[in-house]
């Protein structure tokens, strides 16, 4: 569950319900080094590009951690879709690279006590295949929407998390599923970090640590991921929504991506709509509730301005109103598809 307290039922106060926390600049290219496609992008410099002084190619997760511990200035790289763009543009000058492409243990997945343990090296292309889609449909849909084929073939799940880009398609799905990260540290150490804590900067990766695995619950229930882009075809999300049903707990979990530095969870909207679903009768719901849910989610994540001291209320700019309507439409459609 993302950090933060209970939410307010008033749409005007729903900013707090999303638990919006600014993402702190805790990742640096030199020291943090999580696994994945966009390693190093958070620690950009203005130096001219320069070839790395050393390249290490470990074959195990612990060897990679040892290499990063021995070379604190090294940058880990797996897919490198953002890293190499930063190098080629002269924004990043890595002193050394630790390649993660040969670590087979983080390129697959396994079952573990009702959960799926996903390796951080899983590519978007691999997660988009039918066998994976049968396991975690929303994450597979997000992987297929991650970009053109060359990006999906190279970019990894761990990189999507490590870069913490607001438009990362996997992030709202991981937030809705309340994923937990298994972080590998020096000396074979392993610790668990909720993905929401890492994205919010509540818990940070330490020197030499790498994201090794992502643990997700297997809900065996409908999951939906939808996103809106500024153009036709694959592209960066303007807004995205991940929604999962949890029939065992009679719950709905929703996360909105791309509109804030981290995915937003409108907790009160989730709780409100869950009470309207007839879980014993094919998850039936009155049609009006779908529209109301969309508006509730949108108002939670993009609230109206706080009234001024004189009682006047400033109107949201047209572009923001359009974005709020987009979020409402995505949330409404996602819930409708999940319940159908």
Phi, psi and omega in degrees: 000133180298150181296150178130164184265188180299157186261163179270146180280346181278121180305329181292341182249011189284358175305318180293333184293337181275353180056049182285122176231135179296138177284120182281152180282064186268350179263131174235148182297331187279331195236331188278300171065049173290163179291145164140194192279335189241030183301140175088346185293335182280348184244047186293148175234174179257012180287157176291152180297147180208140180298145179296145180286333183211145176232123179247136183236079180290160179246355176227161179297318181293326176294323178295317178298317179299320179295318179292326178291322180285334180234082184302337180272359182287152178245126176284147181215130174242274177288321176070018185294328175265323182300310184291330175296321179291322178294314183294331180272357179084011181276339186226137177232086182290135178284333179200158179235141173243105181283135184252004186291342182264004182271094186293333185294341181253017182250012179223198178212164179211166179264144183207101174052055178076010179236163170253130177256107186260132175289141182294343180273003177299130178276160176299322180298318180292320180290340180277355182286158185301322182295323177286323179299328177291338181274307182223085187302318184294321180290324176296319179296319178295322179295320180291337181265006189288345180149192180291168186306319183293331176286317181294327180288333184258316185295147185237163177299314180297324179293322177300321180285315185296322181288331180054031176294134181305331182271006178300120187291330182286337190296313178296329177294314179297323178292316180294325179275358180054055183290155176239137179265139171258110185259128179267135181231178181302149177072022180078010182292146175226136175220156183255137181225122174301137183300327179294328178292319180293316182293329180274353181080011178289319173237138185243152171289138181264170181304130179084354182276152177224146171285116182265317185215161174235125181255126182233144175287143175267101187274340182050048182212164182302139176223143183223139170232128178228147175214153176248134178243168181277000181207170181287142178087184181301139180186175179293139183287136166279322174204150177216155180222130171246132180223131179230145175261145177233081184300327181299323178258003183051051184233160175236132177236131186226141175222138182249127182247166172079347183261357182211170181298340178217160178300143182254136177249107177280083190297319181293324177296320176300310183295321181296311184287330179299327179287342181268349182276132175274089186294338181269356184230065178057031178055044181287151178206147179289142184302324182298333181291331178296313178297317181296322178297315179301316179294323180296314180297315182296317179293330178292317186271335177229078186285162174292153178299149178289135180301144178287173182298330180276005178089353179285149181239122179283138180281147175292144177300153180305321180296322179289320176299320178296319178297320179295321177295324178296315178298317179299317180295318180296315181296318179298313180294321181297315180294318179300316180292321181295319183283340180275000000 
